[in-house]
C-alpha cells in the first residue's frame, strides 16, 4: 500500500497550549469563563453509569457493521430529532462518551449539536446521558462517519466540526483508518460552510502532525492563528472538556490543539 506524502503549507511543529493542565482563569476571556460556568452545569454525577455500557476501546471503521443510516440528509432533517425544526449546526466526529457535547449543549442552548459514535454500546450510553440531561439541542447517532456523513448533512450545513482524541491507528497499514485524511477532508469541506471551523485535539504528537499537515495542505482549509484560536469561545471546551481530556490532565502527555477555517471554493476560470 502506498502512503500519501503531504507537504505542509506551514510548519506543523507549532502547537497551542500543549501542556496538559486545564487552562487557568487568567488564561480565559470573560466570555469564555461565563460559558464554561454554564458548561459545568452539565458535568454532574450521572445516574447513567458507564459500567452498564462497557465497550471495546476501538472499532474498525472499514467494517460495514450493522448501520442503518438515513437515505439522505433531507430524510434525517425531517426526523426532527431535536424537536425544534432546525438542522444540525455542530458535530462531534467520534464523540466517545459524549462529555464534550454535554458541556457545550448547556453553554450554547440555541445550537443544535450531534455526536457520531461507531460503537453501539457507547452510542447507547450517550443517548441515555442526553435523556438524563434533558437537553433539547443535543442528539447522538451510532454510525460510521467515514462512510455515511453525506447521509446526515447537506452541503455547507455545518458551522463547527470536532475531532477530539481520535484513534491514532499507529501501524502504517492502519493509517488509512484515521479519521483525518486527504480523501475525507474533501467530504468535510463539502458539509462545512465557508467560514466554518474544524477543531482537532490529541495527546499523540505523531497523529497531531499528521492531522495538521493534511489540513494545511488542503486548498479549502487554512490554519487559524494561535491568538485567534485562543480567543475562540469554544476553544477551552475542545481542550479541557472532553472525557479524554480529563485522563490526559492526570498524565504527563500534552494536549495538542489546532483549528482550521473553511475557505471559499476557488473561482473556476
LOTI-906203 format. One line per field, with one value per atom (N, C-alpha, C): residue number from 1; residue in one letter; x negated, y negated, z negated. Coordinates in steps of 0.001 Angstrom, whole numbers. Layout:
! residues N
i: (NUM,...)
aa: (A,...)
east: (X,...)
north: (Y,...)
up: (Z,...)
This chain:
! residues 269
i: (1,1,1,2,2,2,3,3,3,4,4,4,5,5,5,6,6,6,7,7,7,8,8,8,9,9,9,10,10,10,11,11,11,12,12,12,13,13,13,14,14,14,15,15,15,16,16,16,17,17,17,18,18,18,19,19,19,20,20,20,21,21,21,22,22,22,23,23,23,24,24,24,25,25,25,26,26,26,27,27,27,28,28,28,29,29,29,30,30,30,31,31,31,32,32,32,33,33,33,34,34,34,35,35,35,36,36,36,37,37,37,38,38,38,39,39,39,40,40,40,41,41,41,42,42,42,43,43,43,44,44,44,45,45,45,46,46,46,47,47,47,48,48,48,49,49,49,50,50,50,51,51,51,52,52,52,53,53,53,54,54,54,55,55,55,56,56,56,57,57,57,58,58,58,59,59,59,60,60,60,61,61,61,62,62,62,63,63,63,64,64,64,65,65,65,66,66,66,67,67,67,68,68,68,69,69,69,70,70,70,71,71,71,72,72,72,73,73,73,74,74,74,75,75,75,76,76,76,77,77,77,78,78,78,79,79,79,80,80,80,81,81,81,82,82,82,83,83,83,84,84,84,85,85,85,86,86,86,87,87,87,88,88,88,89,89,89,90,90,90,91,91,91,92,92,92,93,93,93,94,94,94,95,95,95,96,96,96,97,97,97,98,98,98,99,99,99,100,100,100,101,101,101,102,102,102,103,103,103,104,104,104,105,105,105,106,106,106,107,107,107,108,108,108,109,109,109,110,110,110,111,111,111,112,112,112,113,113,113,114,114,114,115,115,115,116,116,116,117,117,117,118,118,118,119,119,119,120,120,120,121,121,121,122,122,122,123,123,123,124,124,124,125,125,125,126,126,126,127,127,127,128,128,128,129,129,129,130,130,130,131,131,131,132,132,132,133,133,133,134,134,134,135,135,135,136,136,136,137,137,137,138,138,138,139,139,139,140,140,140,141,141,141,142,142,142,143,143,143,144,144,144,145,145,145,146,146,146,147,147,147,148,148,148,149,149,149,150,150,150,151,151,151,152,152,152,153,153,153,154,154,154,155,155,155,156,156,156,157,157,157,158,158,158,159,159,159,160,160,160,161,161,161,162,162,162,163,163,163,164,164,164,165,165,165,166,166,166,167,167,167,168,168,168,169,169,169,170,170,170,171,171,171,172,172,172,173,173,173,174,174,174,175,175,175,176,176,176,177,177,177,178,178,178,179,179,179,180,180,180,181,181,181,182,182,182,183,183,183,184,184,184,185,185,185,186,186,186,187,187,187,188,188,188,189,189,189,190,190,190,191,191,191,192,192,192,193,193,193,194,194,194,195,195,195,196,196,196,197,197,197,198,198,198,199,199,199,200,200,200,201,201,201,202,202,202,203,203,203,204,204,204,205,205,205,206,206,206,207,207,207,208,208,208,209,209,209,210,210,210,211,211,211,212,212,212,213,213,213,214,214,214,215,215,215,216,216,216,217,217,217,218,218,218,219,219,219,220,220,220,221,221,221,222,222,222,223,223,223,224,224,224,225,225,225,226,226,226,227,227,227,228,228,228,229,229,229,230,230,230,231,231,231,232,232,232,233,233,233,234,234,234,235,235,235,236,236,236,237,237,237,238,238,238,239,239,239,240,240,240,241,241,241,242,242,242,243,243,243,244,244,244,245,245,245,246,246,246,247,247,247,248,248,248,249,249,249,250,250,250,251,251,251,252,252,252,253,253,253,254,254,254,255,255,255,256,256,256,257,257,257,258,258,258,259,259,259,260,260,260,261,261,261,262,262,262,263,263,263,264,264,264,265,265,265,266,266,266,267,267,267,268,268,268,269,269,269)
aa: (X,X,X,X,X,X,X,X,X,X,X,X,X,X,X,X,X,X,X,X,X,X,X,X,X,X,X,X,X,X,X,X,X,X,X,X,X,X,X,X,X,X,X,X,X,X,X,X,X,X,X,X,X,X,X,X,X,X,X,X,X,X,X,X,X,X,X,X,X,X,X,X,X,X,X,X,X,X,X,X,X,X,X,X,X,X,X,X,X,X,X,X,X,X,X,X,X,X,X,X,X,X,X,X,X,X,X,X,X,X,X,X,X,X,X,X,X,X,X,X,X,X,X,X,X,X,X,X,X,X,X,X,X,X,X,X,X,X,X,X,X,X,X,X,X,X,X,X,X,X,X,X,X,X,X,X,X,X,X,X,X,X,X,X,X,X,X,X,X,X,X,X,X,X,X,X,X,X,X,X,X,X,X,X,X,X,X,X,X,X,X,X,X,X,X,X,X,X,X,X,X,X,X,X,X,X,X,X,X,X,X,X,X,X,X,X,X,X,X,X,X,X,X,X,X,X,X,X,X,X,X,X,X,X,X,X,X,X,X,X,X,X,X,X,X,X,X,X,X,X,X,X,X,X,X,X,X,X,X,X,X,X,X,X,X,X,X,X,X,X,X,X,X,X,X,X,X,X,X,X,X,X,X,X,X,X,X,X,X,X,X,X,X,X,X,X,X,X,X,X,X,X,X,X,X,X,X,X,X,X,X,X,X,X,X,X,X,X,X,X,X,X,X,X,X,X,X,X,X,X,X,X,X,X,X,X,X,X,X,X,X,X,X,X,X,X,X,X,X,X,X,X,X,X,X,X,X,X,X,X,X,X,X,X,X,X,X,X,X,X,X,X,X,X,X,X,X,X,X,X,X,X,X,X,X,X,X,X,X,X,X,X,X,X,X,X,X,X,X,X,X,X,X,X,X,X,X,X,X,X,X,X,X,X,X,X,X,X,X,X,X,X,X,X,X,X,X,X,X,X,X,X,X,X,X,X,X,X,X,X,X,X,X,X,X,X,X,X,X,X,X,X,X,X,X,X,X,X,X,X,X,X,X,X,X,X,X,X,X,X,X,X,X,X,X,X,X,X,X,X,X,X,X,X,X,X,X,X,X,X,X,X,X,X,X,X,X,X,X,X,X,X,X,X,X,X,X,X,X,X,X,X,X,X,X,X,X,X,X,X,X,X,X,X,X,X,X,X,X,X,X,X,X,X,X,X,X,X,X,X,X,X,X,X,X,X,X,X,X,X,X,X,X,X,X,X,X,X,X,X,X,X,X,X,X,X,X,X,X,X,X,X,X,X,X,X,X,X,X,X,X,X,X,X,X,X,X,X,X,X,X,X,X,X,X,X,X,X,X,X,X,X,X,X,X,X,X,X,X,X,X,X,X,X,X,X,X,X,X,X,X,X,X,X,X,X,X,X,X,X,X,X,X,X,X,X,X,X,X,X,X,X,X,X,X,X,X,X,X,X,X,X,X,X,X,X,X,X,X,X,X,X,X,X,X,X,X,X,X,X,X,X,X,X,X,X,X,X,X,X,X,X,X,X,X,X,X,X,X,X,X,X,X,X,X,X,X,X,X,X,X,X,X,X,X,X,X,X,X,X,X,X,X,X,X,X,X,X,X,X,X,X,X,X,X,X,X,X,X,X,X,X,X,X,X,X,X,X,X,X,X,X,X,X,X,X,X,X,X,X,X,X,X,X,X,X,X,X,X,X,X,X,X,X,X,X,X,X,X,X,X,X,X,X,X,X,X,X,X,X,X,X,X,X,X,X,X,X,X,X,X,X,X,X,X,X,X,X,X,X,X,X,X,X,X,X,X)
east: (-836,0,-869,-546,-1288,-722,-1618,-1185,-1356,-350,-379,-1480,-2161,-3181,-2560,-2605,-1970,-3025,-2986,-3833,-2973,-3294,-2509,-2795,-1750,-1921,-2723,-2628,-3421,-3918,-4795,-5339,-4250,-4229,-3227,-3743,-4947,-5525,-4979,-4468,-3918,-2625,-2313,-1074,-525,695,1386,1680,1171,1472,1234,0,-243,-636,-475,-624,672,657,1826,2781,2319,3181,4312,5506,6599,6204,6789,6483,6905,6073,6401,7315,8016,8949,8273,7019,6346,6013,6098,5850,7107,8232,9521,10082,10884,11587,12805,13389,14588,15716,15878,16935,16674,15424,15096,15395,15059,15328,16820,17625,19073,19661,19184,19688,19259,18040,17566,18384,18775,19630,20944,21492,22722,22450,21306,20953,20739,20236,20012,21318,22414,23708,24055,23485,23761,22811,21807,20847,21259,22292,22865,22550,22938,22808,23975,23673,24739,25332,26639,27282,26876,26836,26383,24900,24556,23180,22535,21276,20553,20404,20439,20292,21378,22518,23622,23494,22481,22322,20863,20258,18864,18712,17604,17369,15878,15526,14124,13639,12346,11789,11771,11657,11519,12463,12740,13568,12997,13052,12518,13528,13231,14196,14332,13453,13545,14520,14962,16005,17361,18239,19552,20370,20351,21153,22633,23441,24895,25436,25189,25610,26821,27730,28909,29030,28161,28199,29429,29843,30923,30503,31459,31131,30414,30712,30031,30245,29577,29635,31016,31792,33148,34018,33871,34617,34242,32941,32528,33070,33043,33601,35078,35794,37235,37557,36584,36816,36994,36483,36634,36234,35011,34561,34459,34358,34250,35605,36597,37910,38042,37057,37134,37082,37180,37211,35972,34872,33604,32647,31756,30797,29614,28788,27570,26619,25997,25040,23608,23464,22146,22150,21038,20951,19630,19693,18515,18320,17249,16969,16212,16813,16212,16311,17541,17784,17478,17177,16908,18112,17885,18971,19722,19500,20360,20101,18982,18723,18612,17950,17781,19130,19974,21254,22205,22066,22895,22621,21338,20981,21349,21042,21332,22823,23623,25070,25655,25053,25505,25028,23826,23262,23863,24313,24863,26221,27244,28541,29275,28867,29542,28863,27866,27143,27467,27900,28155,26849,26605,25350,25612,24791,24926,23592,23610,22429,22560,21516,21494,20488,20936,20091,20314,19228,19317,19658,19313,19540,20961,21678,23102,23378,22631,22905,22525,21480,21096,22143,22655,23717,24969,25258,26418,26227,25015,24721,24949,24465,24627,26094,26906,28335,28997,28573,29106,28680,27446,26923,27667,27939,28664,30076,30715,32071,32056,31040,30916,30663,29866,29557,30771,31632,32840,32578,31489,31139,31891,32598,33365,32509,31268,30377,29264,29430,28371,28911,28187,28574,27317,27457,26351,26857,25971,26304,25159,25510,24484,24356,23157,22925,21436,21082,19692,19447,18794,18596,17700,16888,16032,16816,18040,18820,20124,20734,22126,22387,21370,21614,22609,22530,23493,24940,25136,26493,27105,26264,26736,26669,25753,25524,25505,26086,26074,24869,24765,23633,23626,22494,22333,23248,23684,24650,24005,22832,22258,21448,21473,20662,19361,19417,18231,18181,16939,16688,15580,15760,14795,14201,12866,12148,11272,11801,11159,10599,9299,8606,9018,8917,9284,8284,8729,7878,6632,5421,4212,3850,4342,4012,2516,1688,249,-399,23,-624,-358,-1399,-1263,-151,6,1046,2446,2532,3827,4017,3026,3157,4386,4794,5970,7260,7201,8374,8483,7496,7546,8671,9308,10486,10137,8871,8415,7487,7906,7108,7433,6611,6842,8204,8562,9843,11014,10931,12037,12151,11039,11104,11966,11980,12849,14313,14641,16005,16330,15378,15594,15778,15006,15131,16496,17062,18370,19479,19435,20530,20296,19071,18754,18922,19651,19891,18619,18574,17448,17372,16200,16029,16231,16723,16859,15497,15478,14202,14170,13040,12771,11700,11927,11015,10436,9149,8532,7804,7808,7030,6624,5387,4872,3701,3310,2111,998,1198,215,-466,-1744,-2455,-2424,-2700,-2744,-1388,-304,1027,1364,964,1186,527,-717,-1424,-764,-305,411,1653,2468,3711,3442,2522,2207,1665,771,193,1249,2208,3224,4227,4590,5457,4748,3490,2767,2508,2376,2108,3369,4528,5778,6132,6510,6774,8000,8883,10110,10054,8877,8725,7481,7566,6428,6349,5155,4995,5159,5877,6070,4866,4581,3514,3793,2724,2880,3697,3492,4237,5724,6054,7454,8067,7303,7797,8050,7119,7268,8455,8789,9900,11250,11248,12479,13184,14472,15195,15311,15166,15283,13946,12835,11515,11255,11607,11351,12123,13309,14087,13382,12901,12225,10996,10308,9070,9287,10249,10342,11632,12631,13936,14374,13465,13791,13526,14126,13870,12397,11793,10386,9467,9848,9008,8784,9774,9618,8549,8475,7433,6062,5973,4694,4191,5122,4737,4027,4277,3646,2391,1921,734,-334,-1436,-2484,-2446,-1337,-1208,-624,-961,-473,925,1588,2829,2470,2493,2092,3346,3561,4808,4523,5458,5372,6769,6984,8269,8046,8987,8835,10145,10041,11223,11459,12728,13121,13045,12257,12059,13106,13331,14239,13684,14574,14131,13431,12341,11658,12554,12418,13211,12761,13733,13435,13266,12117,11846,12219)
north: (1208,0,-1255,-2214,-3452,-4434,-5165,-6137,-7531,-8376,-9706,-10548,-11311,-12251,-13629,-14285,-15583,-16633,-17699,-18852,-19925,-20255,-21238,-22640,-23495,-24885,-25661,-25269,-25882,-24784,-25140,-24132,-23597,-22269,-21659,-21489,-21975,-21736,-22688,-23846,-24754,-24165,-24441,-23950,-24997,-24771,-25748,-25151,-25804,-25351,-23860,-23421,-21994,-21370,-22098,-21459,-20739,-19866,-19033,-19603,-20530,-21072,-21901,-21884,-22733,-24200,-24979,-26401,-27098,-28005,-28783,-29942,-30495,-31587,-32759,-33039,-34189,-33956,-32687,-32378,-32504,-32767,-32798,-34207,-34464,-35738,-35688,-36830,-36894,-36074,-36174,-35414,-33920,-33500,-32083,-31569,-32345,-31920,-31768,-32691,-32630,-31391,-31077,-29910,-28612,-28588,-27392,-27143,-28206,-28046,-27378,-27735,-27087,-25621,-25383,-24018,-23125,-23693,-22912,-22351,-23020,-22543,-21181,-20849,-19550,-18463,-18842,-17861,-17460,-16655,-16259,-14790,-14306,-12890,-12160,-11419,-10811,-9587,-9450,-8199,-7114,-7472,-6551,-6259,-4972,-4581,-3916,-4248,-3607,-2107,-1696,-260,548,-80,620,615,-89,-215,39,1046,1338,1693,1223,1465,1534,2098,2135,712,503,-842,-1292,-352,-723,102,-414,283,28,1033,898,163,-1074,-1835,-1332,-414,116,1273,1786,2810,2144,2761,2159,2085,3151,3150,3159,3110,3128,1709,886,-503,-692,-1543,-1867,-3386,-4006,-5465,-5916,-7161,-7694,-7675,-7663,-7593,-8841,-9989,-11237,-12238,-13386,-14364,-14985,-15011,-15558,-14664,-13365,-12433,-12611,-12789,-12968,-14270,-15329,-16611,-16464,-15699,-15526,-14706,-14004,-13266,-14215,-15433,-16459,-15911,-15391,-14725,-15689,-16986,-17956,-18525,-18362,-18891,-20382,-21022,-22471,-22873,-21846,-22090,-22804,-22729,-23276,-22129,-22357,-21330,-21308,-20282,-20174,-21299,-21929,-23001,-22617,-21878,-21432,-19915,-19277,-17819,-17409,-16395,-15797,-14436,-14301,-13068,-12111,-10936,-10014,-10579,-10817,-11605,-10859,-9552,-8802,-8821,-9108,-9068,-10402,-11306,-12484,-13622,-13593,-14623,-16021,-16139,-17467,-18081,-17358,-17922,-18128,-17323,-17539,-18924,-19299,-20622,-21722,-21514,-22541,-22801,-21756,-21935,-22807,-22744,-23599,-25032,-25192,-26533,-27252,-26489,-27065,-26425,-26769,-26090,-26338,-27339,-27636,-26994,-26158,-25490,-23998,-23449,-22013,-21261,-20254,-19507,-18018,-17364,-15930,-15245,-14173,-13351,-12071,-11702,-10479,-9508,-8291,-7296,-5940,-5230,-3976,-2784,-2850,-1710,-1749,-648,-656,-903,-260,-425,-1826,-2398,-3758,-4747,-4537,-5396,-5283,-4066,-3867,-4638,-4624,-5398,-6883,-7386,-8805,-9196,-8363,-8673,-8641,-7701,-7667,-8909,-9346,-10536,-11780,-11880,-13031,-13096,-11924,-11877,-12330,-11913,-12308,-13805,-14344,-15768,-16603,-16049,-16765,-17921,-17846,-18924,-18753,-19787,-19719,-20006,-20391,-20719,-19691,-18508,-17502,-16151,-15504,-14176,-13388,-12070,-11192,-10129,-9706,-8655,-7664,-6387,-5383,-5248,-5526,-5430,-5362,-5137,-5140,-6448,-7388,-8720,-8691,-7667,-7579,-7212,-6746,-6278,-7022,-7534,-7966,-9439,-10282,-11687,-12371,-12177,-12853,-12404,-11293,-10852,-11697,-12462,-13251,-14760,-15199,-16641,-17037,-18212,-18745,-19633,-20106,-20943,-22250,-22550,-23798,-23950,-22843,-22900,-23230,-22679,-22726,-23993,-24428,-25560,-25110,-23984,-23510,-21988,-21478,-20039,-19794,-18778,-18473,-17078,-16988,-15724,-15624,-15013,-15029,-13652,-13586,-12371,-11170,-11313,-10173,-9032,-7848,-6663,-6917,-6780,-7092,-6062,-4816,-3776,-3836,-3485,-3684,-2922,-1691,-900,-1510,-1560,-2200,-1584,-272,372,-30,-633,-1076,-2585,-3288,-4739,-5131,-4291,-4606,-4604,-4088,-4111,-5410,-6292,-7550,-8431,-9152,-9941,-11229,-11620,-12763,-12242,-12408,-12007,-12960,-12941,-13827,-13567,-12299,-11961,-12427,-12197,-12579,-14089,-14813,-16272,-16879,-16271,-16757,-16640,-15573,-15382,-16385,-16611,-17576,-18986,-19320,-20637,-20794,-19706,-19758,-20098,-19522,-19715,-20893,-21439,-22580,-23874,-24824,-26072,-26916,-27791,-28711,-29564,-29639,-30341,-29445,-28214,-27253,-26783,-26130,-25780,-24297,-23655,-22282,-22335,-21615,-21606,-20205,-20130,-18846,-18961,-17874,-17804,-16356,-16146,-14816,-14949,-13831,-13818,-13021,-12676,-11894,-12809,-13075,-14040,-13628,-12368,-11923,-12085,-11785,-11946,-13426,-14230,-15677,-16228,-15864,-16342,-15835,-14591,-14015,-14843,-15139,-15873,-17301,-17976,-19354,-19433,-18547,-18564,-18379,-17504,-17258,-18410,-18980,-20158,-21312,-21552,-22684,-22502,-21262,-21000,-21060,-21054,-21045,-22466,-22675,-24042,-24705,-23946,-24541,-24752,-24554,-24801,-25647,-26474,-27284,-27264,-27028,-27006,-28403,-28489,-29779,-30118,-31390,-31872,-31477,-31212,-30790,-31787,-33081,-34092,-34028,-33798,-33665,-32423,-31341,-30106,-30289,-30884,-31055,-31930,-32900,-33808,-33178,-32057,-31356,-30872,-31170,-30793,-29282,-28541,-27082,-26423,-27109,-26505,-25865,-26508,-25857,-24553,-24464,-23226,-22096,-22403,-21384,-20865,-21767,-21397,-20645,-21065,-20578,-19845,-19830,-19323,-18043,-17383,-16047,-15054,-13867,-12835,-12450,-12401,-12003,-13063,-14341,-15420,-15280,-14769,-14590,-13542,-12501,-11488,-12085,-12845,-13426,-14409,-15135,-16112,-15450,-14161,-13438,-12693,-13002,-12342,-13388,-12931,-13867,-14108,-13747,-13920,-15298,-15861,-17198,-17165,-18301,-18491,-19325,-18707,-19358,-19742,-21022,-21501,-22429,-22455,-23362,-23493,-24550,-24729,-25303,-24994,-25315,-25881,-26989,-27630,-27129,-26956,-26538,-27743,-27630,-28714,-28653,-29751,-29725,-28829,-28252,-27468,-28378,-27909,-28750,-29011,-30190,-30543,-29718,-29249,-28486,-29452,-29421,-30348,-29711)
up: (0,0,0,876,922,-89,-749,-1739,-1177,-1362,-782,-1397,-542,-1011,-1017,-2148,-2298,-2575,-1812,-2093,-2738,-3963,-4702,-4199,-4197,-3799,-4831,-6088,-7151,-8059,-8951,-9859,-10765,-10947,-11823,-13239,-13506,-14829,-15881,-15453,-16445,-16985,-18213,-18804,-19737,-20190,-21008,-22375,-23446,-24809,-24957,-24701,-24632,-25963,-27072,-28361,-28689,-29684,-29935,-30984,-31809,-32869,-32270,-32877,-32395,-32420,-31536,-31473,-32765,-33238,-34434,-34053,-35044,-34783,-34073,-34451,-33842,-32370,-31924,-30512,-29664,-30304,-29613,-29543,-28513,-28443,-29360,-29631,-30472,-29864,-28540,-27872,-27973,-27803,-27928,-29325,-30368,-31749,-31998,-31447,-31641,-30962,-29764,-29039,-29703,-30220,-30907,-32174,-32853,-34041,-33667,-32512,-32040,-31688,-31031,-30661,-31856,-32944,-34164,-34724,-34422,-34923,-34352,-33199,-32576,-33063,-33835,-34343,-35750,-35813,-37093,-37353,-38501,-38807,-38157,-37100,-36314,-37000,-36871,-37266,-36286,-34989,-33956,-34166,-34268,-34555,-33346,-33116,-32016,-32245,-33488,-33778,-33097,-32861,-32203,-30689,-30172,-28729,-28334,-28933,-28629,-27153,-26559,-25135,-24880,-23738,-23330,-23095,-23329,-23189,-21742,-20792,-19393,-18524,-17343,-16374,-14992,-14129,-12779,-11894,-11478,-10684,-9255,-8829,-7468,-7374,-8522,-8518,-8386,-7630,-7409,-8687,-9479,-10693,-10369,-11385,-11206,-11316,-10292,-10313,-9407,-9845,-9047,-8953,-8154,-8042,-7265,-7431,-6601,-5135,-4238,-2813,-2340,-2961,-2614,-3746,-3637,-4722,-4875,-3806,-3899,-4772,-4592,-5436,-6900,-7157,-8549,-9120,-8318,-8755,-9093,-8289,-8502,-9741,-10274,-11510,-12696,-12561,-13595,-14966,-15039,-16263,-17442,-17162,-18245,-18660,-17797,-18113,-17932,-17269,-17074,-15595,-14716,-13262,-12734,-13481,-12994,-12695,-11764,-11384,-12346,-12205,-12999,-12599,-13597,-13332,-13714,-14816,-15267,-15364,-14975,-15058,-15684,-16540,-17156,-16498,-15717,-14993,-15905,-16161,-17120,-18515,-18957,-20180,-21465,-21382,-22599,-23524,-24797,-25780,-25912,-24987,-24866,-25817,-26539,-27539,-26966,-25804,-25194,-24858,-24154,-23734,-24911,-25951,-27139,-27715,-27773,-28280,-27294,-26023,-25022,-24884,-24995,-24831,-25930,-27123,-28224,-28039,-27494,-27308,-26107,-25101,-23871,-23583,-24357,-24248,-22935,-22168,-20904,-19706,-19949,-18868,-18897,-17768,-17675,-17462,-18294,-18271,-18130,-17305,-17078,-17309,-18081,-18277,-17473,-16770,-15977,-16587,-16852,-17515,-16846,-16549,-15810,-16701,-17993,-18885,-19433,-19273,-19594,-21074,-21969,-23391,-23876,-23298,-23670,-23180,-21968,-21452,-22314,-22782,-23655,-24968,-25499,-26712,-26472,-25332,-25019,-24963,-24358,-24272,-25641,-26484,-27848,-28617,-28392,-29057,-28593,-27281,-26743,-27303,-27440,-28006,-29454,-30192,-31592,-31718,-30793,-30803,-30431,-29571,-29164,-28218,-27457,-26534,-25219,-24810,-23560,-22332,-22541,-21421,-21242,-21837,-21835,-21392,-20454,-19988,-19635,-19618,-19264,-18296,-17401,-16451,-16374,-16291,-16018,-14501,-14005,-12566,-12302,-11061,-10623,-9879,-10538,-9954,-8727,-8576,-7399,-6150,-6327,-5178,-4963,-6019,-5895,-6208,-6287,-6617,-5688,-4363,-3483,-3693,-4419,-4741,-5859,-6557,-7692,-7454,-6592,-6431,-4966,-4683,-3340,-3092,-1891,-1507,-2307,-2923,-3658,-4854,-5442,-6546,-7885,-8146,-9488,-9746,-11001,-11440,-12089,-12802,-13523,-13477,-13392,-13444,-14463,-15289,-16336,-16115,-16188,-16097,-17349,-18372,-19685,-20048,-20211,-20597,-19740,-18417,-17560,-17710,-17329,-17382,-16532,-17105,-16339,-15273,-15403,-14422,-14090,-15042,-14937,-13783,-13525,-12482,-11106,-10273,-8963,-8130,-8226,-7434,-7892,-9093,-9598,-9506,-8941,-8816,-8022,-7075,-6253,-7066,-8296,-9159,-9960,-9845,-10584,-10067,-10977,-10643,-9906,-9924,-9132,-8041,-6790,-5639,-4498,-3471,-2333,-1700,-1542,-926,-1784,-3089,-3968,-4116,-4001,-4111,-3009,-1846,-777,-1190,-1897,-2380,-3488,-4382,-5450,-4881,-3860,-3227,-2573,-2107,-1454,-2448,-3645,-4596,-5542,-5562,-6425,-5623,-6180,-5469,-5388,-4406,-4275,-5549,-6136,-7409,-8607,-8381,-9471,-9947,-11101,-11719,-12089,-11787,-12224,-13305,-14406,-15551,-15723,-16063,-16382,-17717,-18466,-19706,-19918,-20346,-20635,-21602,-22194,-23034,-22371,-21100,-20346,-19327,-19522,-18685,-17215,-16925,-15526,-14852,-15552,-14981,-14797,-15763,-15658,-14399,-14180,-12999,-11724,-11745,-10592,-10265,-11277,-11036,-10575,-11259,-10899,-9475,-9109,-7776,-6701,-6931,-5921,-5818,-6942,-6890,-6185,-6537,-5966,-4476,-4026,-2617,-1762,-2401,-1639,-1208,59,560,-38,-699,-1231,-2743,-3341,-4775,-5023,-6045,-6461,-7977,-8487,-9940,-10515,-11617,-12274,-13143,-13200,-14058,-15502,-16264,-17657,-18472,-18252,-19010,-18679,-17413,-17008,-17639,-17636,-18245,-19736,-20440,-21890,-22246,-21375,-21642,-21321,-20649,-20279,-21549,-21685,-22903,-23070,-21984,-22050,-22403,-22140,-22283,-23652,-24781,-26081,-26260,-25671,-25764,-25016,-23802,-22996,-23730,-24382,-25049,-26350,-27158,-28534,-28894,-28015,-28430,-27738,-27055,-26569,-27691,-27586,-28594,-28600,-27411,-27311,-27902,-27803,-28328,-29825,-30522,-31964,-32272,-31435,-31615,-31312,-30235,-29834,-30889,-31523,-32545,-33718,-33925,-35028,-34582,-33373,-32838,-32539,-31966,-31557,-30053,-29415,-27968,-27658,-26496,-26153,-25565,-25585,-24828,-23607,-22458,-21213,-20441,-20257,-19663,-18484,-17552,-16407,-15815,-15045,-14378,-12987,-12103,-10691,-10150,-9428,-8871,-7447,-7110,-5754,-4831,-3770,-2814,-1701,-990,154,1256,2043,3181,4180,4790,5776,6983,7551,8723,9925,10678,11890,13041,13669,14785,16112)
